[in-house]
Amino acid sequence: MNLSGKEPINSNQRFNKIEYLDQNIGKYNGFLLGSSRMGHFPIEYVNKHAGERKSFYNLNMFSAVPEDYLKILKYLMKSGHPIKKVIIGIDIFPLFNPPDVNRPAFRHHPNITGKSRFEYLLDYLFQTSFFYLFTEAGYYFGEEPIIYQHDYTTGRYYPHRSIKSIQENPGRYWANQLAQAEMKITSLQNNSQKINPKQKEDLGRLLAWLDEQEINYKVFIQPTHPKEQALYSAEKELLINDLKHYEIIRIKGIQKMLQYNTNFYDLMHYKPVVAKAIIDYLYEKS
């Protein structure tokens, strides 16, 4: 029973995107892979740069890590999807703090895990519904916009709650964002930050598999807001050095763009204007 009268939500991207792709085998031959930072890439802009024979789908997933990407790519290939091109945005933060994959929103589709669909629906989606009922309480029982709206025909999502907050009072919104960043910086400075060895190994396995399958790919380190950039600069260098036999691209020429809060939805997620600049660099400079 839906007490609010509003449409129920299931925001498990790992489930819903596979559901959509299973119904559209052969429609896409290129895939964007990454965490939620990759969520705002305009697919039509990517396709324009990639050429008329490429049709991309955005496989960004909240808190995704290389193991997620490899599982999904192997499944897509097995299912008959023609994978011709992959663009991967490497997010440093999950490499330090891997996600809890037992969270309802991060569990993979049963076609990937091998669970029965019935078991998955009872266990995973039931829990996911209650999880999002709690996190979206302002939407269901108040006048707040939904936090995220997902378009599974492209893979992109829209952070409506953040957009509304910025429109209503940008000064207050960014003051809160920067205050939270200061707390995060203090916390990280008080704790040793090391890349999780398994995450680094998984990234190496992913890139090795792409080479073995002769899949054309571009891998880049995600650009970040200056407040976050300062936290991981040394670790980025270590990661790139450890994987120097792979071509990992550093996006250049957009530093000025990253200085402006107006080019971000929050301190972690940049807007399409930055995503377009990244695509420009990947196809024109690298």
VMD Tcl script that draws the C-alpha trace (Angstrom):
set ca {
  {0.00 0.00 0.00}
  {1.33 3.45 -0.94}
  {0.16 5.84 1.77}
  {1.47 8.95 0.03}
  {-0.26 8.32 -3.27}
  {2.99 9.08 -5.11}
  {4.71 6.76 -7.52}
  {6.97 4.25 -5.71}
  {10.68 4.34 -6.43}
  {13.29 1.66 -6.92}
  {16.62 3.38 -7.48}
  {18.87 0.33 -7.63}
  {20.84 1.31 -10.71}
  {22.70 -2.00 -10.82}
  {19.37 -3.78 -11.22}
  {17.42 -1.36 -13.39}
  {20.13 -0.70 -15.94}
  {20.64 -4.40 -16.58}
  {16.86 -4.83 -16.87}
  {16.80 -2.14 -19.53}
  {19.85 -3.41 -21.39}
  {18.54 -6.99 -21.38}
  {15.54 -5.69 -23.31}
  {17.72 -3.76 -25.77}
  {20.53 -6.11 -26.77}
  {22.40 -4.69 -29.72}
  {21.17 -1.13 -29.30}
  {24.41 0.10 -27.69}
  {28.02 -0.66 -28.53}
  {29.73 1.84 -26.24}
  {29.53 2.24 -22.47}
  {30.47 4.90 -19.94}
  {31.62 3.37 -16.66}
  {32.17 5.08 -13.34}
  {30.70 6.12 -10.04}
  {27.94 8.70 -9.66}
  {30.38 11.37 -10.88}
  {29.84 9.98 -14.39}
  {26.09 10.43 -14.08}
  {25.77 13.76 -15.88}
  {27.42 13.04 -19.22}
  {25.02 13.96 -22.06}
  {24.95 10.80 -24.17}
  {24.12 12.64 -27.39}
  {27.32 14.69 -26.91}
  {29.41 11.55 -26.37}
  {27.90 9.91 -29.46}
  {28.64 13.00 -31.54}
  {32.34 12.81 -30.67}
  {32.58 9.02 -30.90}
  {31.23 8.87 -34.46}
  {28.04 7.75 -36.12}
  {28.78 4.05 -35.65}
  {28.94 4.41 -31.87}
  {25.92 4.40 -29.59}
  {26.80 4.91 -25.92}
  {24.94 4.03 -22.73}
  {25.83 5.54 -19.35}
  {26.55 2.73 -16.90}
  {27.44 5.01 -13.99}
  {26.48 3.49 -10.63}
  {26.51 5.01 -7.17}
  {29.81 4.22 -5.40}
  {30.84 1.86 -8.18}
  {34.32 0.34 -8.20}
  {36.33 -1.59 -10.84}
  {34.93 -4.95 -9.70}
  {31.44 -3.68 -10.56}
  {32.53 -2.62 -14.03}
  {34.18 -5.94 -14.80}
  {31.20 -8.00 -13.64}
  {28.82 -5.99 -15.78}
  {31.01 -5.91 -18.89}
  {31.49 -9.68 -18.76}
  {27.74 -10.15 -18.42}
  {26.98 -7.77 -21.29}
  {29.44 -9.53 -23.56}
  {28.01 -12.94 -22.63}
  {24.50 -11.60 -23.33}
  {25.41 -10.54 -26.85}
  {26.02 -6.83 -26.51}
  {28.61 -5.64 -29.07}
  {31.12 -3.79 -26.88}
  {33.24 -1.65 -29.18}
  {34.24 1.23 -26.92}
  {34.43 1.87 -23.17}
  {35.13 5.15 -21.37}
  {36.02 4.77 -17.69}
  {36.23 7.56 -15.15}
  {38.38 6.46 -12.23}
  {37.09 7.86 -8.96}
  {39.78 7.95 -6.28}
  {37.46 8.12 -3.26}
  {35.93 4.59 -3.55}
  {39.45 3.18 -3.94}
  {40.07 4.32 -0.35}
  {36.62 3.61 0.99}
  {35.03 0.71 -0.92}
  {31.22 0.69 -0.72}
  {29.22 -1.71 1.39}
  {27.91 -3.97 -1.37}
  {25.30 -5.38 1.01}
  {23.41 -2.09 0.92}
  {20.19 -2.68 -1.02}
  {20.93 -0.01 -3.60}
  {24.32 -1.52 -4.50}
  {23.33 -5.15 -5.12}
  {23.69 -6.53 -8.60}
  {21.01 -7.95 -10.85}
  {20.31 -11.68 -10.28}
  {21.47 -12.41 -13.84}
  {24.92 -11.31 -12.68}
  {24.94 -12.82 -9.19}
  {23.31 -16.12 -10.14}
  {20.51 -15.73 -7.59}
  {17.00 -16.68 -8.61}
  {14.85 -13.76 -9.64}
  {12.26 -14.64 -7.01}
  {14.89 -14.63 -4.26}
  {16.23 -11.33 -5.49}
  {12.82 -9.69 -5.56}
  {11.99 -10.85 -2.05}
  {15.34 -10.02 -0.53}
  {16.84 -7.14 -2.44}
  {14.04 -5.08 -3.90}
  {11.87 -5.35 -0.78}
  {14.71 -3.91 1.29}
  {15.50 -1.32 -1.37}
  {11.93 -0.04 -1.34}
  {12.00 0.57 2.41}
  {15.49 2.07 2.22}
  {14.36 4.62 -0.34}
  {11.05 5.21 1.42}
  {13.18 6.41 4.35}
  {15.66 8.48 2.32}
  {12.91 9.97 0.15}
  {10.53 10.76 3.02}
  {10.54 14.45 2.06}
  {9.25 13.48 -1.37}
  {6.66 10.93 -0.30}
  {5.15 12.77 2.64}
  {6.09 16.40 1.99}
  {6.64 18.87 -0.80}
  {10.33 18.17 -1.42}
  {11.35 17.10 -4.93}
  {12.68 13.59 -5.36}
  {16.42 13.41 -4.57}
  {17.35 11.57 -7.77}
  {15.42 10.89 -10.95}
  {16.90 8.18 -13.16}
  {16.50 7.98 -16.92}
  {17.26 4.35 -17.69}
  {16.95 4.90 -21.45}
  {20.25 6.80 -21.35}
  {21.65 5.85 -17.93}
  {21.81 9.45 -16.76}
  {20.31 10.72 -13.50}
  {19.15 14.13 -12.28}
  {19.74 15.45 -8.70}
  {16.48 17.39 -8.37}
  {16.80 18.11 -4.64}
  {20.22 19.74 -5.09}
  {19.05 21.68 -8.13}
  {16.12 23.10 -6.16}
  {18.30 24.02 -3.17}
  {20.77 25.86 -5.41}
  {17.99 27.75 -7.16}
  {16.34 28.79 -3.89}
  {19.42 29.97 -2.01}
  {22.79 29.33 -3.67}
  {24.74 31.17 -0.97}
  {23.35 29.06 1.85}
  {23.64 25.84 -0.16}
  {27.32 26.31 -0.94}
  {28.13 27.53 2.57}
  {26.73 24.23 3.87}
  {28.65 22.26 1.25}
  {31.94 23.94 2.13}
  {31.35 23.49 5.87}
  {30.81 19.77 5.31}
  {33.98 19.65 3.24}
  {35.99 21.21 6.07}
  {34.72 18.53 8.46}
  {35.64 15.84 5.95}
  {39.12 17.29 5.47}
  {39.72 17.32 9.22}
  {38.55 13.72 9.52}
  {40.75 12.50 6.67}
  {43.78 14.38 7.94}
  {43.41 12.61 11.27}
  {43.34 9.19 9.63}
  {45.88 7.48 7.42}
  {44.63 7.35 3.83}
  {45.80 4.40 1.78}
  {44.42 2.95 -1.41}
  {42.71 -0.36 -0.74}
  {44.99 -3.06 -2.27}
  {42.05 -5.06 -3.60}
  {40.63 -2.02 -5.38}
  {43.94 -1.39 -7.11}
  {44.21 -5.05 -8.11}
  {40.63 -5.02 -9.41}
  {41.39 -1.99 -11.55}
  {44.39 -3.77 -13.02}
  {42.24 -6.85 -13.73}
  {39.62 -4.71 -15.45}
  {42.12 -3.04 -17.76}
  {43.87 -6.35 -18.48}
  {40.53 -7.93 -19.44}
  {39.74 -5.05 -21.80}
  {43.13 -5.58 -23.45}
  {42.53 -9.33 -23.73}
  {39.14 -8.77 -25.34}
  {40.65 -6.14 -27.67}
  {38.06 -3.59 -26.58}
  {38.97 0.00 -27.33}
  {38.94 2.02 -24.11}
  {39.83 5.36 -22.62}
  {40.51 5.64 -18.88}
  {40.78 8.97 -17.13}
  {41.21 10.19 -13.56}
  {38.12 12.09 -12.48}
  {38.66 15.86 -12.15}
  {37.50 17.17 -8.79}
  {36.50 20.34 -7.00}
  {39.56 22.09 -5.44}
  {38.31 21.24 -1.94}
  {38.52 17.56 -2.77}
  {41.53 17.72 -5.04}
  {43.83 18.64 -2.16}
  {42.92 15.48 -0.27}
  {44.06 12.93 -2.81}
  {46.72 14.54 -5.00}
  {49.59 12.40 -3.66}
  {47.52 9.22 -3.83}
  {46.55 9.93 -7.43}
  {50.24 10.04 -8.33}
  {50.85 6.71 -6.58}
  {47.94 5.07 -8.37}
  {49.01 6.33 -11.79}
  {52.60 5.22 -11.14}
  {51.48 1.74 -10.03}
  {49.45 1.34 -13.23}
  {51.89 3.14 -15.54}
  {51.86 0.27 -18.07}
  {48.25 1.24 -18.78}
  {47.39 4.52 -20.45}
  {45.52 6.48 -17.79}
  {44.62 9.96 -18.97}
  {44.80 13.09 -16.87}
  {42.30 15.68 -18.04}
  {44.04 19.01 -18.62}
  {42.90 22.49 -19.50}
  {39.76 22.57 -17.36}
  {41.27 23.68 -14.03}
  {39.72 27.15 -14.30}
  {36.30 25.62 -14.88}
  {36.67 23.55 -11.69}
  {37.20 26.69 -9.60}
  {33.55 27.73 -9.90}
  {30.89 26.21 -7.66}
  {28.34 27.00 -10.38}
  {29.81 24.14 -12.44}
  {28.93 21.61 -9.72}
  {25.75 20.15 -8.24}
  {27.71 19.56 -5.04}
  {31.39 19.22 -4.17}
  {31.57 15.70 -5.62}
  {29.43 15.93 -8.74}
  {30.15 18.21 -11.66}
  {27.55 19.42 -14.15}
  {27.24 18.52 -17.86}
  {29.35 21.54 -18.84}
  {32.37 19.88 -17.18}
  {31.45 16.47 -18.60}
  {31.43 17.97 -22.10}
  {34.87 19.49 -21.54}
  {36.14 16.04 -20.48}
  {34.76 14.45 -23.65}
  {36.32 17.23 -25.73}
  {39.70 16.48 -24.17}
  {39.39 12.69 -24.52}
  {38.60 12.89 -28.22}
  {40.55 15.95 -29.32}
  {43.69 15.99 -27.15}
  {44.36 12.42 -25.98}
}
mol new
graphics top color blue
foreach p $ca { graphics top sphere $p radius 0.5 }
foreach p [lrange $ca 0 end-1] q [lrange $ca 1 end] { graphics top cylinder $p $q radius 0.2 }
display resetview
